[in-house]
Protein backbone atom coordinates (compact mmCIF):
# COMPACT_ATOMS: atom_id res chain seq x y z
CA UNK A 1 0.00 0.00 0.00
CA UNK A 2 1.55 3.32 -1.07
CA UNK A 3 1.03 6.58 0.79
CA UNK A 4 2.15 10.19 0.76
CA UNK A 5 5.08 11.48 2.78
CA UNK A 6 5.12 15.21 1.94
CA UNK A 7 8.09 15.99 4.19
CA UNK A 8 10.18 13.03 3.04
CA UNK A 9 12.53 11.54 5.59
CA UNK A 10 14.08 8.14 6.02
CA UNK A 11 12.34 5.23 4.36
CA UNK A 12 10.67 7.31 1.64
CA UNK A 13 11.14 7.44 -2.10
CA UNK A 14 9.56 8.77 -5.28
CA UNK A 15 6.06 7.37 -5.66
CA UNK A 16 5.60 6.03 -9.21
CA UNK A 17 1.81 6.37 -8.93
CA UNK A 18 1.85 9.98 -7.71
CA UNK A 19 4.01 11.83 -10.26
CA UNK A 20 7.22 11.05 -8.38
CA UNK A 21 6.22 12.83 -5.17
CA UNK A 22 7.74 11.56 -1.95
CA UNK A 23 5.96 8.55 -0.52
CA UNK A 24 6.27 5.36 1.51
CA UNK A 25 4.72 1.91 1.41
CA UNK A 26 4.17 -1.02 3.67
CA UNK A 27 4.25 -4.73 2.99
CA UNK A 28 1.89 -6.63 5.22
CA UNK A 29 1.27 -10.22 6.32
CA UNK A 30 -1.98 -11.06 8.10
CA UNK A 31 -3.56 -14.12 9.61
CA UNK A 32 -6.73 -15.57 8.12
CA UNK A 33 -9.01 -13.01 9.81
CA UNK A 34 -6.99 -9.92 8.92
CA UNK A 35 -4.91 -9.34 12.06
CA UNK A 36 -1.43 -8.08 11.03
CA UNK A 37 1.30 -10.52 12.08
CA UNK A 38 4.25 -8.79 10.42
CA UNK A 39 5.06 -5.80 8.26
CA UNK A 40 7.89 -3.71 6.89
CA UNK A 41 7.97 -0.18 5.54
CA UNK A 42 10.12 1.30 2.80
CA UNK A 43 10.12 3.93 0.08
CA UNK A 44 7.25 3.97 -2.39
CA UNK A 45 9.59 3.09 -5.24
CA UNK A 46 10.54 -0.35 -3.85
CA UNK A 47 9.29 -3.42 -5.67
CA UNK A 48 6.86 -5.63 -3.75
CA UNK A 49 8.93 -8.76 -4.45
CA UNK A 50 11.93 -7.09 -2.77
CA UNK A 51 9.81 -6.54 0.35
CA UNK A 52 8.57 -10.15 0.59
CA UNK A 53 11.58 -11.56 2.45
CA UNK A 54 11.81 -8.70 4.98
CA UNK A 55 8.07 -9.13 5.62
CA UNK A 56 8.58 -12.84 6.27
CA UNK A 57 11.52 -11.93 8.54
CA UNK A 58 9.15 -9.71 10.53
CA UNK A 59 6.69 -12.61 10.81
CA UNK A 60 9.55 -14.86 11.95
CA UNK A 61 10.65 -12.26 14.52
CA UNK A 62 7.14 -12.50 16.00
CA UNK A 63 7.54 -16.29 16.18
CA UNK A 64 4.74 -16.98 13.71
CA UNK A 65 6.53 -18.18 10.57
CA UNK A 66 6.18 -21.84 11.54
CA UNK A 67 2.42 -21.35 12.04
CA UNK A 68 1.86 -20.46 8.37
CA UNK A 69 -0.10 -23.27 6.76
CA UNK A 70 -0.78 -21.80 3.33
CA UNK A 71 0.86 -18.62 2.07
CA UNK A 72 -1.43 -16.74 -0.34
CA UNK A 73 0.09 -14.19 -2.69
CA UNK A 74 -1.18 -12.24 -5.69
CA UNK A 75 0.04 -12.69 -9.26
CA UNK A 76 2.85 -10.16 -8.82
CA UNK A 77 4.79 -12.87 -6.94
CA UNK A 78 4.38 -15.64 -9.54
CA UNK A 79 8.05 -16.12 -10.43
CA UNK A 80 10.22 -19.22 -10.09
CA UNK A 81 12.83 -17.33 -8.03
CA UNK A 82 10.14 -16.30 -5.50
CA UNK A 83 8.88 -19.88 -5.24
CA UNK A 84 12.46 -21.10 -4.71
CA UNK A 85 13.13 -18.53 -1.96
CA UNK A 86 9.89 -19.49 -0.21
CA UNK A 87 10.79 -23.19 -0.46
CA UNK A 88 14.18 -22.40 1.15
CA UNK A 89 12.25 -20.96 4.10
CA UNK A 90 10.15 -24.12 4.34
CA UNK A 91 7.02 -22.54 2.87
CA UNK A 92 5.87 -25.06 0.27
CA UNK A 93 2.07 -24.85 0.55
CA UNK A 94 1.59 -21.80 -1.68
CA UNK A 95 -1.51 -20.23 -3.18
CA UNK A 96 -0.10 -17.81 -5.77
CA UNK A 97 -2.34 -16.53 -8.53
CA UNK A 98 -0.90 -17.28 -11.96
CA UNK A 99 0.38 -14.50 -14.20
CA UNK A 100 -1.15 -14.24 -17.63
CA UNK A 101 -4.56 -15.51 -16.57
CA UNK A 102 -6.50 -12.39 -17.51
CA UNK A 103 -9.16 -12.98 -20.17
CA UNK A 104 -8.68 -11.53 -23.67
CA UNK A 105 -10.24 -8.11 -24.34
CA UNK A 106 -13.97 -8.26 -24.94
CA UNK A 107 -14.58 -11.48 -23.03
CA UNK A 108 -16.16 -11.48 -19.55
CA UNK A 109 -13.81 -11.32 -16.58
CA UNK A 110 -14.46 -13.78 -13.80
CA UNK A 111 -13.35 -12.22 -10.54
CA UNK A 112 -11.29 -14.64 -8.43
CA UNK A 113 -10.18 -13.00 -5.23
CA UNK A 114 -9.02 -16.05 -3.33
CA UNK A 115 -8.02 -15.02 0.16
CA UNK A 116 -6.08 -11.91 -0.88
CA UNK A 117 -9.16 -9.82 -0.03
CA UNK A 118 -8.35 -10.29 3.67
CA UNK A 119 -5.02 -8.48 3.29
CA UNK A 120 -6.64 -5.83 1.10
CA UNK A 121 -9.29 -5.25 3.78
CA UNK A 122 -6.54 -4.71 6.39
CA UNK A 123 -4.72 -2.36 3.99
CA UNK A 124 -7.94 -0.39 3.60
CA UNK A 125 -8.53 -0.35 7.33
CA UNK A 126 -5.00 0.94 8.01
CA UNK A 127 -5.34 3.49 5.20
CA UNK A 128 -8.42 4.95 6.87
CA UNK A 129 -6.16 6.39 9.55
CA UNK A 130 -5.23 9.86 8.32
CA UNK A 131 -1.85 9.72 10.07
CA UNK A 132 -0.93 6.67 8.00
CA UNK A 133 -2.44 7.90 4.74
CA UNK A 134 -0.59 11.24 4.71
CA UNK A 135 2.38 10.81 6.98
CA UNK A 136 4.38 13.83 8.09
CA UNK A 137 6.83 11.88 10.26
CA UNK A 138 10.39 11.96 9.03
CA UNK A 139 11.58 8.89 10.92
CA UNK A 140 10.77 5.28 10.08
CA UNK A 141 10.37 4.33 13.75
CA UNK A 142 7.53 6.86 14.06
CA UNK A 143 5.76 5.24 11.11
CA UNK A 144 6.22 1.83 12.76
CA UNK A 145 4.75 3.25 15.96
CA UNK A 146 1.70 4.57 14.08
CA UNK A 147 1.19 1.16 12.45
CA UNK A 148 1.55 -0.54 15.84
CA UNK A 149 -1.05 1.77 17.36
CA UNK A 150 -3.46 1.14 14.47
CA UNK A 151 -2.89 -2.61 14.86
CA UNK A 152 -3.62 -2.40 18.58
CA UNK A 153 -6.90 -0.64 17.90
CA UNK A 154 -7.72 -3.26 15.24
CA UNK A 155 -7.06 -6.16 17.63
CA UNK A 156 -9.11 -4.57 20.42
CA UNK A 157 -11.99 -3.99 18.01
CA UNK A 158 -11.82 -7.60 16.84
CA UNK A 159 -11.77 -8.87 20.43
CA UNK A 160 -14.79 -6.75 21.37
CA UNK A 161 -16.64 -7.96 18.27
CA UNK A 162 -15.73 -11.57 19.09
CA UNK A 163 -16.93 -11.11 22.68
CA UNK A 164 -20.22 -9.59 21.54
CA UNK A 165 -20.87 -12.35 19.03
CA UNK A 166 -19.89 -15.38 21.08
CA UNK A 167 -20.41 -14.62 24.77
CA UNK A 168 -23.08 -16.89 26.26
CA UNK A 169 -24.99 -14.08 27.98
CA UNK A 170 -25.31 -11.84 24.91
CA UNK A 171 -27.95 -11.98 22.25
CA UNK A 172 -26.75 -12.37 18.68
CA UNK A 173 -26.49 -9.09 16.79
CA UNK A 174 -26.76 -8.65 13.07
N, C-alpha and C positions, 0 to 999 in steps of 0.2 A: 504494500500500500504506500503510495507516494504522497508527500505532503509538503506544504510550503515552509520555508525557513527564511523569512525576509532579512534577518540579520546575520545569516550565515553561521559561522562557527565550526567547531570540530564535528566531523561526521556528516558534513553536508556536501552537496555537489550539484552541478547543473542538472536541472530536471528536464529530461528530453520531452516530456509531455506538457511543459509549461514555458515554452520559448526560452529554455536555458536559464530560467531564474533559479536561484538557490533553493534547494529542497533536500528532504531526507526521506528515507523509507524504512519500513520494518519488514522483517521476514518472521513469520509466526507459525508455531506448531501448537495445535490444540488437541484436547482429548475428544472423544466422540460426542460430547454434549456442548463443546465450544469453549471450555475453560482453557485459557492459555497455559501451556506447560513449558514453553521456552520461546525466546525471541532474541533477535539481534537487530541492531539499527546500523545504518550506514548512509552514505550519500545517495541521492536519488538516481545517480547515473550508474550505479552498480547493477550488474546482471543478477537476476534471481538465482540462477544456477550457482553463481559464486557465493551466494549467501546460504545455500542449502547446508553445507557442512558446518559452518559456524552455528546455524540454528540447531542442528542435531547435537553439536557440542553443548549448547545451552540446555537442551533436554537432558543430556547425559549428566551435566553438572547438577541438575535437579534430581538425579537418580531415577529417571523415568524411561531411559532409552530401552532397557530390557523389557519394559512393560508394553512396548509397541507391538501389537499383533499384526496389523496390516497398515502399511504406510500408503496413504492416498495422495497423489500429486496430479497436477494438471498437465496438459500436453506440452507445456514449455520445458518439462523435465524428461521428455521421452528421447533420451540419447543413450547409446551403449555405455559411454564413459560414466554417466550418472548411475546407471544400473550396476556397473562394476564397483563404483565407490560405495554404494549402498550395500552391496553384497560383502565387501570388505568389512563393513561395520556389523555384519550379521543380520541385516535387514533384507530378507529374501521374499517375504510375502508382500508384494507391491501391487498397488492398484494405480497405474499410471495411464492416463488417457493417451491414446495413440495420436501421433501427428499425422496430418494428411487425411483425416477422417471427415472433413467438412464436405457436405454435399455439393455437387456442381451448381453453378448459378442457375436459377430458375426452378430448381427442384425444392420440395419442402424440407425444412430443417427440423430434424427431431432433436429436441433438447434433452441431453443426457448430462445431468449435473453430478451424478454419483454422490459422494459424500463431501466434495469440495465446498458445497454450499455452507457447511458448518463453519469452515474457516472464513469464508466470505462474510458470513453473518457476524462473526467476531470482529473482523476488519471494519465492518460498517459500525458496529457498536463502539469500538474504540474511536473511530473517526468522528462520531457524534460529540466527542469531547472537544470543545473549541481549542483548548490548550494543545491538544495533539494535532489537530487539523492545521492550525497556523501557529507554529511554534516559534517563540521569540527567544528561547534559551540558546545560549551559545556553547554550552557544554553538553557532551553526550550523556554524562551521568545524570544531568537534570532531566533529559528526555527519558532515560531509563526509569527515573523516579516517577515521572508522570505516567508512564505505562504501568508501573507497579501499582500506583494508586488506582488507576482505572481498573486494573485486574482485581484488586481487592474489592472495589465496589461491585464488580461483576460477580465475584464469588459470593459475596454477602447477599446480593440480590437473588442468585440462584439458590442459595441455602434457604432464604426466606420463602421463595416460591416452592421449593421442595417440602418445607415444613407445612405450608398452607395446603398443599395438595395431598400429602400423605399422612398427616397426623391423625390419630384415631378419633380425637375429639372435635375435629373440624368437619364442616360440611363441604362437599366438593364444590368448587367454583368453576365457572366456565367463562 
